[in-house]
Amino acid sequence: MTRPLRRLSLRARLALAHAAAAAAVLSVAGVSAALWLQSRLTAQVDRDLATDLATVQQVVGLDDDGDVVANADGDAGPQGDSTRLFVVRDPEGRVRLASSPRAATLLAHADPVPSSDAHAVTLESRRLRIVSTQIGTGPRTLALIAARDLALVDSTMAEVRRLLLLGVPLATLITLAGSYFGARAVLSVVDAMTSEARRIATDRLDRRLPVVNPRDELGRLALTLNEALGRIERSVESARRFTADAAHELRTPVAAVRALGEVALGGERDAATYRATIEDMLDELRRLADLVDRLLMLARADAEQLPVERLPVALDQVARHVVELFRPLADERGIAMRSAVEAGCTLDGDGTLLESALSNLVDNALNATGRGGTVFVAVSRVDGGLEVAVLDSGRGIAPDQLPHVFERFFRGSDRRACGGAGLGLALTRWIAEVHGGSIRCSSVVGRGTCFALRFE
C-alpha cells in the first residue's frame, strides 16, 4: 500500500478498494459483452451475405451470347435495399449487372478474388462486408460480388462504447459512494468501541466495550477484548490485594520487633529477660525473612525467572524425607505421623521445589490438626500418573472457603489458628503447575482435609 493511501481512513480505503474492484469487473464485463455483441452482429451479416450470394446465383445466368440475364422465374437479386449490394463483373472488370447504381459505383473496383470467407473493406469512406464467387467457367467466367453496408453495425457498436464510457465511471462513482457510507455505518461500531476504550482507566476497569452483534467479526472482537479487560481487571485487583496484604504482613513482624525493642529499652532487665526478648525478636525476624523469601519466589515465578531443574526425582524418597523431617514436631504436638509410600515413583523435575511443596502441605496439616489427631502422607501410581496426598484429621475447611485456599494471603476465618502468611498453598500450586501437574483440595468440617498433588 502506497504512503498516500496509508494516510486515508479505513473507511476511505475500503471504499476505494470496492470501487476499484467494481470498475475492473464492469470494464472486463463491458468489453467482453461488446466483443460478443460485435461478433454476433458480424456473424449475422455474414449469414445474410451468404443468403444474398445464393439468391443472386439462383436468379442470374448467362445466355448463349455470354450476356448476363435473369431467370424467368426470378428478379435480379436483392434490389431496392440500400444495405444489400451486389454486382456481376466480366473478366475485363466491367459491371454487367448491379443491384443499384450505388452498388455499381462502390463495387466497381472491389477485389473479385473468390473467397468463401467474408471480409471487411473500406470503399469511398464506407465500411462494407464483402464476399465473392464466380459464375461460369473459362473465358465466360463472371465475378459475383455481394456486400453488406456495416453502417448499422458500426453505429450500434459506437452506441455500446458510449454507454460503457459513461456507465462504467458512473457505476464506479455510485459504488464508491455506497461503499463509503456502508463502511461508515459498519465502522461506527469501531468508533463506539474506541470512544468507550478511551474512558477505561486503572480506576475504571469495570467498564466494557459495547457489543452490537456478538455473531459478527466486530462483535467477536469486542467480546474478546472484554474478556481481556476482565482478566486485566482481576489481575490489577489481585495485585492491589497482594500489595495491601504484603504490606500488612510485613508490618506485623516489624511492629512486633519494634515493640520488643522498646520494651527492652524501657528499663533495667536481667540477662534472662534480655535473652528471652532477643529470642522473640529473632523469631519475628525469621518469620519476616521467610515471608520476604516467599514473596520474592512468587514474584520471580510470576515473571518466569525462577529456574526449574529437570532431573529424575524419586517422589517416594522425597516423601519419606519430609515425613521424618516433621516427625519430631508431630510427636511434640501429640499427632500421629503415618505414611504409605509406593516405591519407584519417579518424576522429572526440581527436587528442591517438590520437597518444598510437600513440606508446605505437611506443615499446614500439622497446624490444622489438634493433639491426638493423625497426619497421613501417601505416594502412589494412579491412572498412569503419580499422586502425592496429604490427609489430616483436623478441623477441616468450610465449603465457602475451599475455592479460595490457593489464593495468596488467604488464611481462612481462623487466622490465628492457621498461622503463616497464607502464601504456602499459592507456592505449592505454582510448583505443581510448573511440573505439568495439578493440586486439588477436599475437606469436611470437623473431620479433616485432603490435599492431593497429581503429576501425569
Secondary structure, DSSP 8 states (H G I E B T S, - for coil): --HHHHTS-HHHHHHHHHHHHHHHHHHHHHHHHHHHHHHHHHHHHHHHHHHHHHHHHHHEEE-TTS-EEE-TTS-SSS-S-TTEEEEEE-TT--EEEESSHHHHHHHTTS----EEEEEEEEETTEEEEEEEEEESSGGG-EEEEEEEE-HHHHHHHHHHHHHHHHHHHHHHHHHHHHHHHHHHHHHHHHHHHHHHHHT--TT-TT-----S-TTSHHHHHHHHHHHHHHHHHHHHHHHHHHHHHHHHHHHHHHHHHHHHHHHHTTS---HHHHHHHHHHHHHHHHHHHHHHHHHHHHHHHHTT-S----EEEEHHHHHHHHHHHHHHHHHHTT-EEEEEE-TT-EEEE-HHHHHHHHHHHHHHHHHH--TT-EEEEEEEEETTEEEEEEEE-SS---TTTGGGTTSTT---S-HHHH-S-S-HHHHHHHHHHHTTEEEEEEEETTTEEEEEEEE-
